[in-house]
Amino acid sequence: MKKENANSTIIDIARRANVTNITVSRVFNQPHLVKSETREKILSIAKELNYVPNAFAQGLKKNSSRIIGVVTSSTYNPFYSHLIQTVSRIARNKGYQIMLFDTDDSEAAEKLAIQTLFSYQACGILLSAVRDDKAYSPAYLDLADVYRIPLVLIDRDIYGKKLSGVFLNNIEIGVRAGRFLAEQPEQRLLIVGGPEDSEITKDRTAGIMGALIGNNKEVEIIYGDYKFDSQEQALRNLLSDKERWPQYIVGLNGIITLGAMSICNQLNIYNQIKFFSIDTPPYCESYGQRIPGIYHNTVLLGEKAAEILFKLIEKPKNMQAPLREYVPGELTV
């Protein structure tokens, strides 16, 4: 069926769907308030009418915005900042500009960022989602196909959506970390992870524990968030009891490791505990601190993410299945 022009409005959609204008508006702004059957009908009509949600985006639809959106939970984390620099360089060389959003682990901020990029008719979006548990299924993803904007995930998967992306093999990472720790003489280990329902945390922890089977290690685990905010007090409580002091602290990302190192330094016990990190703790090497761990080439991650995104932008009709790549880490001691 021939598509309508970009001047279609919610009134046109409402008339075609035999619903109110308010119902159509809710589909694009509060989709969880609309029954799934009605929502799917409205989205289908919107796609048929080539609807774009605001006047600014309607103007952009005739001339590509040349905008690449990058939505990340933390620009402070070098894992993302180095990756973003790489993507920005590649995009600029291709004649695109980056529009960057730091969601600070807020679902509301992530939703607003994605909706903003939809309204600007971005050519593509790179997303590191605020959550990676299997229950997370943000409603805005249903609109990506309507606007025909490629969305590529970075590091954190959104399950059940079959989206393209660049990821780490987290079970393998955990196994490699566990094998290293199994060879060390220290017996008491503390794993400090992210959210307990995070698939990244679960996979890395499972890999470590599997590799430690038969080594008689004593392992405690602290769960929290990706930024080490909620783990801090739990770690301080544990370290207040000298009999529970770990001989090794294993941080499941670089920010967590840095937070644990900082607390041990404040308590004047930094030299009595060893550290192992998955991903580089920020700025450690600048202060002469080299922490063993599984480290990743974030420039390569950025290159792979940009490669997938521009394939989807330039030849979308040739892509039948999602493009997914896994980048290996390197054990550094």
Protein Blocks (a to p, Z undefined) as FASTA:
>chain_A
ZZddfkbcfklmmmmnopafklmmmmmmmmmlpcfklmmmmmmmmmmnopafbfklmmmm
mpcgkiacdddfbfklmklmmmmmmmmmmmmmnopacddddeklpaklmmmmmmmmmmno
pabdcdddfbfcfkbccfklmmmmmnopacddehiacehklpacddddfklmmmmmmmmm
mmpmbfbdcdddddfklmklmmmmmmmmmmmgonlpacddddddfnommmmmmmmmmmmp
mklocfbdcdfbfklmmmmmmmmmmnopmmmpccddehjaehklmnopacddddddfklm
mmmmmmmmmmmmmmmmlmmbccdddddddddZZ
